[in-house]
């Protein structure tokens, strides 16, 4: 049995990695990719914005692409979610403190350049 995934972005690649064991062949249809799998997209409106993965998403990503962890550590700023972000609620602001909840920030272009190479 074969599967076709529409879109070869991060979501499509993630889906493919999860369903590949259940299908004989997994193919992509993406109007923005050429035969070599390189993106031909002129750009996405959110492409230059800072992107982050939440902690569990980052764990899953590095399970799928373990060879990229050292590159992210070298290239990407790390966010400590309890120290580097501001959390407010009805009675004021949560205190900031160093935590174990740390993830990397990057642009969509950086992420795609690593995944599609």
N, C-alpha and C positions, 0 to 999 in steps of 0.2 A: 504494500500500500504506500502511496506517495502523498506528500503534503506540499501545498504552495502557500507561501507567506507573502502577503502584499505589504511591501515596504521593508527595506533593508537597513533601517535605522537601528538605533540602540534597542528599541522595543522588539523589532523583528528578529534581531540577532539573539536577544535574550530568549524569546519564544522558541527559536530554532534550537538553541542549546538544550532547552527543556523537553522538547518533543522528539528530538532526533532518535532517541532510543526506541521510540514506538513506531517509526516509519522506516521503510526501505530507502527512501530518498526524500530530502527536504529541499525545495527550490524556492527562490525568491523572485518576485516580480516587483521591480522598483523602477519607475520611469526616470529617476534621477541618477541611475547607475549605468555605467557602460559594461562591456563584456569582461573587463578586468576587475570589476567590483569597485572601482574608484568612483567617488562621488563627483557628479557633474553639476551639482547644485550651485547656482550662482550665489546662494546665501540664504539663510533663514533669518527671519526678522529677530528671532531670539538668539541667533548664533553667537553674537558677541557678548551676551549677558553672562554673568557668572552663574555657573551651574554647580550644584552639589548633589551628592547622594546621601541619603540618611544612612545611619549606621548599618542597618541590616542590608540595605541596598548595596552599600560599599562592600560588605562581606561577601555577598553573592557575586558581585562583579569580579572581585579578586579570586574567588573560587573558579570562575569561568575563564579569567585571564590572569593567572598567577604571575606570568612573566612581566606584567605591566606594573606591579606594585612598587618595585624599585624606581621606575621612571616617574610615577606619580609622587613618590616620596621626594625625589630630586627636584621635580619641576613645578609642583603644585603647592600653593599655600594651604596650610592645614587650619581648619576651624575647630576650636573647642567650643561646643554649643553652649555650655554653661558660663563660659568666660567671655567669649567674643560676640555673643548676641544679646539683645535686650529683650527681656520677657516682662510684660506688664499684665496686671490683672486688676480687678476692681479696687483693691486696697493699696495699690502702688506697684512697685517694681520688685521682681525677685532679685535676691542678691546674686552677684557674680562670683564664681569660684572656679578653680581648675578642676576639670572632670576627666573621665575616661571616654566621654562621648566626643570623639574627634573624627572628622572626615575631611576629605580634600575638596578644594574648589578648583574649577577649571572652566574653560569655555567649551561650547559644543564643538567648535572646530578642533580644539586640542583632543577631545575625546574621540571624535570620528577619525582623526589622523592616526591615532594609536590603534583603534579597533580595525580599521580598514586596511592597514598595512601588512 
